[in-house]
Amino acid sequence: MPNAVRVGSSETQILIVDDVAPNRELLAHMVKNMGYDSIFASNGREAIEQYKAHQPDLILMDISMPEMDGVEATKLIKQYAADRFVPIVFVSAAVGLDAIRSAIDAGGDDFVQMPFPFELLEGKVIALLRNAELYTELVQLNALRAQEAELAEELLSNAVESGNVSLSQVQMHKQPAETFSGDVLLSAYRPNGELNVLLGDFTGHGLTAAVGALPLSETFRAMTAKGYEAEEIVAQINRKLCQLLPTSMFLAAAMLTLTAEGTVKIWNGGLPDVLVVSDGRIVQRVSSSHPPLGIIRHLNISHCEMFKVAPQDRILLLSDGVLEAVNEADEQFGEARLESAIESNAAGFDLIGAVLSSLQKFMHGQVQKDDISLIAVPGWLESMTPTRVYSEHPIASLADEEASLDSWSWQTELQGQSLLRISPVAQALSRLHETEGQRDEWQEVFTVITELYVNALDHGVLGLDSSMKRTPEGFADYFDERERRLQALESGRVAIYLQHTRLAGGGRLMIRVEDSGKGFDYAWWLEKAARASQEQFSGRGITLVQNICQYLAFSNGGTTAEAVLYYGDSLPG
């Protein structure tokens, strides 16, 4: 860090460079009258040596000298000075604009033609020393700011993105335009093992754009851990950002949920198209159909795109810094070049590497103007394995258990449009967390409640037919029809009831879900579930619940489902 300039102090040193001894003596006398010390050099080469040895505060430089002239010496001294500002005043008898221009172009800060009055030189020296002192203070402040920014960025990154799940298959790349990035890349598992991924791009970049990252990440992770759906997470993030952000800031974002069966649900609000890539071809696009977050307080976020993806597919999310990157001719990278880069990766899986390589060649060293972020998610993750099962234990009946006084119950009932707005599954899991603490088994509980609730809502209340999901095309049609019926829903109800009992070494949870539908032939479905194939797009929910729980039964014509799950060391044997 540069040393402070000692303006007006006897410690201030001025280097006098002149090959004529009387000139050096005259300048030394003037410098002494100003209250400063002098050191001397008789040519440019000696001037460089004296500069390196003494680091003077200002230099009075002659132009024409033997061995090395003042112009060449000035160029070299300015290089050695680097971030330190050392004023150089050319003091010379040379005349003409060419002499002045060459002196200034070399890095000189002023020019005084001999002869001159003492007051003229004194004024220039004092002004330049004052500028040097201000420059030094500015450099020190900038260095301190950079140090604090680096520390803050490290703390922010640790708080925001260090909590991301470690998945070697999910590629993430963030390239900030400044120390701070306004882009946020988040990933987390839902309790049932599904993966949530969010890419957010705050207005602008730098520290100002990063202030919303903490509330964004906290909301995303907390709600994902409780099992909330993507729409509910995005809606809550929007409400929080509307409260916190100034009106000039907002968040463009895209979020996806990927299931073990290869179903992906995508919400896009203000980001470039989310792309599904297969063998170098873009096979699906999810364009932004919502405004960015943090602008409209009561934003309708009920609709997400939902479809099947193949294991070899890649889902690509990117910030607009990729498409809007410019080259020397001020041309943008754009969609066409992005698609060309994707096509070049037909034979491999390094999708982000292919895009970045093309982008770097295009920019050719141009300064990055905006944050660049990309996320590539495969259509299937090795970490998404089926939840463990208790199939080795016989089915038990509640009547066979010892009575316990350490028990509690919880219930909720949704009717009409509340089925569209509220996630009772997340509420149920929240109650478990609050009363029984964190347990790995709650992931299985989440899966059971979700399967039974979705079955009650889709087939009971909405009357949807699972046979629609027998093909990938029908799968998409199914969810489009589901969304349409939900939006038009005026009646119908689903109730969830939990009863938890603590047992020696663990506990037992009874889950009952009731709906207002017409019921179904559950005996046929139970038999079908026993033969269910992993290749089918429907009919696997009952099998999954049977594998997790020790007891599953339907009653009231199929409108009531009751399951019992034991955990810890209390499994019936």
Helices and strands as residue ranges (DSSP letters): E 13-17, H 21-34, E 37-41, H 44-54, E 58-61, H 70-81, E 88-92, H 97-105, E 110-113, H 118-160, E 171-175, E 183-189, E 195-202, H 207-210, H 213-225, H 230-244, E 251-258, E 263-269, E 274-278, E 281-286, E 305-308, E 314-318, H 320-323, H 334-343, H 351-363, E 372-378, G 398-400, E 407-415, H 418-421, H 424-436, H 442-455, I 456-461, G 466-470, H 472-487, E 493-503, E 506-515, H 522-530, H 541-548, E 551-555, G 556-558, E 560-568
